[in-house]
Amino acid sequence: MPLLAPHVAQVPASGIRRIHELALRLDGVIGLAIGEPDVPVAPHILAEGSAAWLEDDTDYTPNGGILPLREAVREKLHRRNGIDVDLEQIWVTNGATQALHLAMSLTLGPGDEVLLPDPGYTTFAMNAQMLHAVAVPYPLRPDAAFLPDLGELERLVGERTRLLVINSPSNPLGAVFPPEVVAALLDFAARHDLWVLSDEVYEEFTYGSPHTSVAALDRDGRVFSAFSVSKTYALTGARVGYLVTPPGFATELRIYQEAIISCVNTPAQRAAVAAIRGDQEHVGRAAAHYRENLAAATALLDERGIRYLEPTGAFYLWIDVSHASEGDVAGWAERFLLEQRVSVAPGSAFGRTGEGWIRVCAAASRDDLLEGLSRLPAPAPA
């Protein structure tokens, strides 16, 4: 039988999915491993998507997306992100996951290096391997409040480096990079003539730290930005994201979109228009729900003496369990699931720097979240 391409075996598996799929085979599990919003979709969004199906609005759309959605995104980018673009810079994608892959496909060739946050979203490294590129993690360390170290980035950048990935608000950290850090990262990219890919999927969920869009500071057209309606509007299964590009890539993107997905399904695009242009009060309620959950969770962790990173964005808690995991947090998370019936994402799934930590999703019922955290082992008294 023919063999698969050699690079296939090098693509890292998802340590999050491993835990999640094991949890699905068990009874009575409190699920805190997957980033799934627990709030309902607003009725006006569901109504528009349903209307599209009932009207049989199911034909192909332009590769870049339906015009009303691209126009809605352009207005939102101006209003919310401080980014002014032409419609040809907006490309509707199959979730932000495809937006990330599309941007990396355009900027990375075989053997090219990409600087990735560590801990960072697992798809970053997976994409690099699938594209025959080389993932070069830049550590985000506890002693630096998990913020990038520019000196370390300077040591890691090389002749083959082509792309810098930035993720704020961060998955898995629940951290928001201050504006001065974002500006410094962009300056670093300019000094080394790098492309920048900014993952801003959790832009609407920040707590005391304002979100800064990298492209709003871009003055020389090097930033690609990935956004999504998945988390903001609890539309994870609709699979609608969008990639915002520097000027001048319409020809290439039209070709790439046609080859990869052709287009995103029409009913989902219509639902996304309703989401972006409609009333946003439900987004504010979701943000308040996540903020209140995080406050209750951190109060419980404080009471139990368990260390964590103070969350300033997204809906995740980054928790230190090194006192219990004995240098193998992936194995510990699996045992914790089997013994305590709580699923959490092992930090090592997000990179080497995540060893000893776990990611907990706070987009859950308050009772489930607090019960799950109450089952974590507390460190021994000093």
ZIWO-V127774 format. One record per residue. N is the residue number from 1. RES is the residue in one letter. SS is DSSP state (h for helix, s for strand, l for the rest). Layout:
N/RES/SS  N/RES/SS
//
This chain:
1/M/l  2/P/l  3/L/l  4/L/l  5/A/l  6/P/h  7/H/h  8/V/h  9/A/h  10/Q/h  11/V/l  12/P/l  13/A/l  14/S/l  15/G/h  16/I/h  17/R/h  18/R/h  19/I/h  20/H/h  21/E/h  22/L/h  23/A/h  24/L/h  25/R/l  26/L/l  27/D/l  28/G/l  29/V/l  30/I/s  31/G/s  32/L/l  33/A/l  34/I/l  35/G/l  36/E/l  37/P/l  38/D/l  39/V/l  40/P/l  41/V/l  42/A/l  43/P/h  44/H/h  45/I/h  46/L/h  47/A/h  48/E/h  49/G/h  50/S/h  51/A/h  52/A/h  53/W/h  54/L/h  55/E/l  56/D/l  57/D/l  58/T/l  59/D/l  60/Y/l  61/T/l  62/P/l  63/N/l  64/G/l  65/G/l  66/I/l  67/L/h  68/P/h  69/L/h  70/R/h  71/E/h  72/A/h  73/V/h  74/R/h  75/E/h  76/K/h  77/L/h  78/H/h  79/R/h  80/R/h  81/N/h  82/G/l  83/I/l  84/D/l  85/V/l  86/D/l  87/L/h  88/E/h  89/Q/h  90/I/s  91/W/s  92/V/s  93/T/s  94/N/l  95/G/h  96/A/h  97/T/h  98/Q/h  99/A/h  100/L/h  101/H/h  102/L/h  103/A/h  104/M/h  105/S/h  106/L/h  107/T/h  108/L/l  109/G/l  110/P/l  111/G/l  112/D/l  113/E/s  114/V/s  115/L/s  116/L/s  117/P/s  118/D/s  119/P/l  120/G/l  121/Y/l  122/T/h  123/T/h  124/F/h  125/A/h  126/M/h  127/N/h  128/A/h  129/Q/h  130/M/h  131/L/l  132/H/l  133/A/l  134/V/s  135/A/s  136/V/s  137/P/s  138/Y/s  139/P/s  140/L/l  141/R/l  142/P/h  143/D/h  144/A/h  145/A/l  146/F/l  147/L/l  148/P/l  149/D/l  150/L/h  151/G/h  152/E/h  153/L/h  154/E/h  155/R/h  156/L/h  157/V/l  158/G/l  159/E/l  160/R/l  161/T/s  162/R/s  163/L/s  164/L/s  165/V/s  166/I/s  167/N/s  168/S/l  169/P/l  170/S/l  171/N/l  172/P/l  173/L/l  174/G/l  175/A/l  176/V/l  177/F/l  178/P/l  179/P/h  180/E/h  181/V/h  182/V/h  183/A/h  184/A/h  185/L/h  186/L/h  187/D/h  188/F/h  189/A/h  190/A/h  191/R/h  192/H/l  193/D/l  194/L/l  195/W/s  196/V/s  197/L/s  198/S/s  199/D/s  200/E/l  201/V/l  202/Y/l  203/E/l  204/E/l  205/F/l  206/T/s  207/Y/l  208/G/l  209/S/l  210/P/l  211/H/l  212/T/l  213/S/l  214/V/h  215/A/h  216/A/h  217/L/h  218/D/l  219/R/l  220/D/l  221/G/l  222/R/l  223/V/s  224/F/s  225/S/s  226/A/s  227/F/s  228/S/s  229/V/l  230/S/l  231/K/l  232/T/l  233/Y/l  234/A/l  235/L/l  236/T/h  237/G/h  238/A/h  239/R/l  240/V/l  241/G/s  242/Y/s  243/L/s  244/V/s  245/T/l  246/P/l  247/P/l  248/G/l  249/F/l  250/A/h  251/T/h  252/E/h  253/L/h  254/R/h  255/I/h  256/Y/h  257/Q/h  258/E/h  259/A/h  260/I/h  261/I/l  262/S/l  263/C/l  264/V/l  265/N/l  266/T/h  267/P/h  268/A/h  269/Q/h  270/R/h  271/A/h  272/A/h  273/V/h  274/A/h  275/A/h  276/I/h  277/R/h  278/G/l  279/D/l  280/Q/l  281/E/h  282/H/h  283/V/h  284/G/h  285/R/h  286/A/h  287/A/h  288/A/h  289/H/h  290/Y/h  291/R/h  292/E/h  293/N/h  294/L/h  295/A/h  296/A/h  297/A/h  298/T/h  299/A/h  300/L/h  301/L/h  302/D/h  303/E/h  304/R/h  305/G/l  306/I/l  307/R/l  308/Y/s  309/L/s  310/E/l  311/P/l  312/T/l  313/G/s  314/A/l  315/F/l  316/Y/s  317/L/s  318/W/s  319/I/s  320/D/s  321/V/l  322/S/h  323/H/h  324/A/h  325/S/h  326/E/l  327/G/l  328/D/l  329/V/h  330/A/h  331/G/h  332/W/h  333/A/h  334/E/h  335/R/h  336/F/h  337/L/h  338/L/h  339/E/h  340/Q/h  341/R/l  342/V/s  343/S/s  344/V/l  345/A/s  346/P/s  347/G/h  348/S/h  349/A/h  350/F/h  351/G/l  352/R/h  353/T/h  354/G/h  355/E/l  356/G/l  357/W/s  358/I/s  359/R/s  360/V/s  361/C/s  362/A/l  363/A/l  364/A/l  365/S/l  366/R/h  367/D/h  368/D/h  369/L/h  370/L/h  371/E/h  372/G/h  373/L/h  374/S/h  375/R/l  376/L/l  377/P/l  378/A/l  379/P/l  380/A/l  381/P/l  382/A/l
//
